[in-house]
């Protein structure tokens, strides 16, 4: 069985949902995790719980729209554990609405968090990966980018932009130093709907999550599978959706 023992993993958006589930699972499997999010009290509580269960966990307050925060996250991992093997870009928001609503603030927010936040993570982690001679970038994107639905145009665009960045980085990294994995969840039971400003879209999304959503742990297992592979194996993309989702 492949192992995560000795892996040092930093995770953005780790205060709940997929990020929290990923931190807990990776720690259970032997990785040291650095949880980051804007809510310090929440990540501190999760990290404390992980440590009480025998795992290794540290925290770092991060707003992914700020490049300096991502640099501090990478530095925290290196200071605490000596290196950073994996950065999981999980932080994301979805204030989706029809384009005709002209929610330009929501559009900008999705670009800043979903795309710019990922780029900030890459800019912070890539120098460390290169200096170490290895590293793995995992980004949580979305099946929304595979089949664009009404109200999701800009959200899907940000996720597809991350997909494109991943492919570009993969082709620039065939020396074997940096691996990339893009994981696309379908309906997962998280609080993502809370960031949706349109009340009708928010309510419908919650109904869909309640009716068919699967636990965040399903995505966490996909993350673990990707990063536990030997150094010469790259898992480029994984789609994780409920079996009942069209």
C-alpha positions as CSV (number, residue, x, y, z in Angstrom):
1,X,0.0,0.0,0.0
2,X,1.3,3.5,-0.9
3,X,1.8,5.8,2.0
4,X,1.6,9.5,2.9
5,X,4.0,9.2,5.8
6,X,6.5,12.0,5.6
7,X,4.5,14.2,3.2
8,X,4.2,17.8,4.1
9,X,0.9,19.3,2.7
10,X,-0.4,22.8,2.8
11,X,-4.1,23.3,2.1
12,X,-6.0,26.5,1.4
13,X,-9.7,26.8,2.3
14,X,-9.2,24.3,5.1
15,X,-11.8,25.7,7.5
16,X,-14.6,23.4,6.3
17,X,-15.9,21.3,3.5
18,X,-13.3,19.7,1.1
19,X,-10.4,21.4,2.7
20,X,-11.2,20.2,6.2
21,X,-11.9,16.7,5.0
22,X,-8.6,16.6,3.1
23,X,-6.6,17.8,6.1
24,X,-8.2,15.2,8.4
25,X,-7.8,12.3,5.9
26,X,-4.2,13.1,5.0
27,X,-3.2,13.5,8.6
28,X,-4.8,10.2,9.4
29,X,-2.7,8.6,6.7
30,X,0.5,10.1,8.1
31,X,1.0,13.4,6.4
32,X,1.8,16.6,8.2
33,X,-0.7,19.3,7.2
34,X,-0.7,23.0,7.3
35,X,-4.3,24.3,7.4
36,X,-5.0,27.8,6.0
37,X,-8.1,29.9,5.7
38,X,-9.3,33.3,6.8
39,X,-11.1,32.0,9.9
40,X,-8.3,31.5,12.4
41,X,-10.5,30.1,15.1
42,X,-11.9,27.4,12.9
43,X,-8.6,26.1,11.5
44,X,-7.0,26.2,14.9
45,X,-9.8,24.0,16.3
46,X,-9.5,21.5,13.4
47,X,-5.7,21.4,13.8
48,X,-6.0,20.9,17.6
49,X,-8.4,18.0,16.9
50,X,-6.0,16.4,14.5
51,X,-3.1,16.7,17.0
52,X,-5.3,15.2,19.7
53,X,-5.8,12.2,17.5
54,X,-2.1,11.8,17.0
55,X,-1.6,13.7,13.8
56,X,0.6,16.5,12.9
57,X,-1.0,19.9,12.0
58,X,-0.1,23.5,12.0
59,X,-2.2,26.6,10.9
60,X,-1.7,29.8,8.9
61,X,-4.3,32.5,8.4
62,X,-4.5,33.2,4.7
63,X,-6.5,35.3,2.3
64,X,-5.6,33.7,-1.1
65,X,-6.2,37.0,-2.9
66,X,-3.1,38.3,-1.2
67,X,0.2,37.0,-2.7
68,X,2.1,37.6,0.6
69,X,-0.3,35.4,2.5
70,X,0.5,32.4,0.2
71,X,4.2,33.1,0.6
72,X,3.7,33.0,4.4
73,X,1.8,29.7,4.1
74,X,4.7,28.1,2.2
75,X,7.2,29.6,4.7
76,X,5.1,28.2,7.6
77,X,5.2,24.7,6.2
78,X,9.0,24.9,5.7
79,X,9.6,26.5,9.1
80,X,7.4,23.9,10.8
81,X,8.4,20.7,8.9
82,X,11.5,21.5,6.8
83,X,9.9,21.4,3.4
84,X,6.6,21.6,1.5
85,X,5.7,18.6,-0.7
86,X,2.2,19.4,-1.8
87,X,0.1,22.6,-2.1
88,X,-3.7,21.9,-2.3
89,X,-5.4,25.0,-3.9
90,X,-8.9,24.4,-2.5
91,X,-10.1,27.9,-1.6
92,X,-13.0,29.0,-3.8
93,X,-16.2,30.9,-4.0
94,X,-19.3,30.7,-6.2
95,X,-21.5,33.8,-6.2
96,X,-23.1,32.6,-9.4
97,X,-25.9,34.3,-11.2
98,X,-27.2,34.8,-14.8
99,X,-24.9,37.0,-16.8
100,X,-27.9,39.3,-17.4
101,X,-27.8,40.2,-13.7
102,X,-24.5,42.0,-14.4
103,X,-23.1,41.1,-11.0
104,X,-19.7,42.5,-11.8
105,X,-18.6,42.4,-8.2
106,X,-19.3,38.7,-8.0
107,X,-17.5,38.2,-11.3
108,X,-14.4,40.0,-9.9
109,X,-14.6,38.1,-6.6
110,X,-14.6,34.7,-8.4
111,X,-11.6,35.8,-10.6
112,X,-9.7,37.0,-7.6
113,X,-10.3,33.9,-5.4
114,X,-10.7,31.1,-7.8
115,X,-8.1,32.1,-10.4
116,X,-5.8,34.7,-8.9
117,X,-5.7,32.7,-5.6
118,X,-4.5,29.7,-7.5
119,X,-1.9,31.7,-9.3
120,X,-0.7,33.2,-6.0
121,X,-0.3,29.7,-4.7
122,X,1.7,28.6,-7.7
123,X,3.9,31.7,-7.4
124,X,4.6,31.0,-3.7
125,X,5.1,27.2,-4.0
126,X,7.0,26.8,-7.3
127,X,10.3,28.3,-6.1
128,X,10.3,26.0,-3.1
129,X,9.4,23.0,-5.3
130,X,12.3,23.8,-7.6
131,X,14.8,24.3,-4.8
132,X,13.8,21.0,-3.2
133,X,13.8,19.2,-6.5
134,X,10.2,18.0,-6.2
135,X,6.7,19.2,-5.4
136,X,3.1,18.6,-6.3
137,X,0.4,21.1,-7.0
138,X,-3.2,20.0,-6.5
139,X,-6.1,22.3,-7.4
140,X,-9.8,21.7,-6.8
141,X,-11.6,22.9,-9.9
142,X,-15.2,21.7,-10.8
143,X,-17.2,19.7,-13.2
144,X,-19.1,22.9,-13.8
145,X,-16.3,23.7,-16.3
146,X,-16.9,20.5,-18.2
147,X,-20.5,21.3,-19.0
148,X,-21.4,24.9,-18.5
149,X,-24.9,25.4,-17.0
150,X,-27.0,28.6,-16.9
151,X,-25.8,31.0,-14.2
152,X,-22.4,29.4,-14.1
153,X,-20.6,31.0,-17.0
154,X,-18.1,33.1,-15.0
155,X,-17.6,30.5,-12.3
156,X,-16.9,27.8,-14.9
157,X,-14.6,30.2,-16.7
158,X,-12.4,30.7,-13.6
159,X,-12.3,26.9,-13.1
160,X,-11.4,26.2,-16.7
161,X,-8.7,28.9,-16.5
162,X,-7.1,27.0,-13.6
163,X,-7.3,23.9,-15.8
164,X,-5.5,25.7,-18.5
165,X,-2.8,26.9,-16.1
166,X,-2.3,23.4,-14.9
167,X,-1.8,22.0,-18.4
168,X,0.7,24.8,-19.1
169,X,2.6,24.1,-15.9
170,X,2.6,20.3,-16.7
171,X,4.1,20.9,-20.1
172,X,6.7,23.2,-18.6
173,X,7.6,20.6,-15.9
174,X,8.5,17.5,-17.9
175,X,11.8,17.4,-16.1
176,X,9.9,15.5,-13.4
177,X,10.3,18.1,-10.6
178,X,6.7,19.4,-10.4
179,X,3.6,17.3,-10.7
180,X,0.1,18.7,-11.2
181,X,-3.4,17.4,-10.5
182,X,-6.7,19.0,-11.2
183,X,-9.6,17.5,-9.3
184,X,-13.2,18.3,-10.4
185,X,-15.9,17.7,-7.9
186,X,-19.6,17.5,-8.7
187,X,-22.3,18.0,-6.1
188,X,-20.5,17.8,-2.7
189,X,-22.2,18.6,0.5
190,X,-20.3,21.8,1.5
191,X,-21.3,25.4,2.3
192,X,-20.3,26.6,-1.1
193,X,-23.9,27.7,-1.7
194,X,-23.5,30.3,1.1
195,X,-21.4,32.4,-1.3
196,X,-24.2,32.5,-3.9
197,X,-25.9,35.9,-3.9
198,X,-28.9,35.0,-6.0
199,X,-31.5,33.5,-3.6
200,X,-33.1,31.3,-6.3
201,X,-29.8,29.9,-7.5
202,X,-28.7,29.4,-3.8
203,X,-31.8,27.6,-2.9
204,X,-31.7,25.3,-6.0
205,X,-28.1,24.5,-5.4
206,X,-28.8,23.6,-1.7
207,X,-31.7,21.3,-2.9
208,X,-29.4,19.6,-5.4
209,X,-26.7,19.1,-2.7
210,X,-29.2,17.7,-0.3
211,X,-30.8,15.4,-2.9
212,X,-27.6,14.0,-4.5
213,X,-24.5,15.4,-2.8
214,X,-21.8,13.1,-1.6
215,X,-19.5,13.8,1.4
216,X,-16.4,16.0,1.1
217,X,-14.4,12.9,2.1
218,X,-14.9,11.6,-1.4
219,X,-12.8,14.4,-2.8
220,X,-10.3,14.0,0.0
221,X,-9.7,10.4,-1.0
222,X,-9.1,11.5,-4.6
223,X,-6.5,14.0,-3.3
224,X,-4.8,11.3,-1.3
225,X,-4.8,8.9,-4.3
226,X,-3.1,11.5,-6.5
227,X,-0.4,12.5,-4.0
228,X,0.5,9.1,-2.8
229,X,1.7,8.0,-6.2
230,X,5.4,7.3,-6.8
231,X,7.4,10.3,-8.1
232,X,7.3,9.1,-11.7
233,X,3.5,8.9,-11.8
234,X,1.3,12.0,-12.4
235,X,-2.4,11.9,-12.0
236,X,-3.4,14.8,-14.2
237,X,-7.2,15.0,-13.8
238,X,-9.8,13.3,-11.7
239,X,-13.6,13.9,-11.8
240,X,-15.5,13.1,-8.6
241,X,-19.3,13.3,-8.8
242,X,-22.3,11.5,-7.4
243,X,-23.2,8.4,-9.4
244,X,-26.7,9.9,-9.8
245,X,-25.5,13.3,-11.1
246,X,-26.1,13.7,-14.9
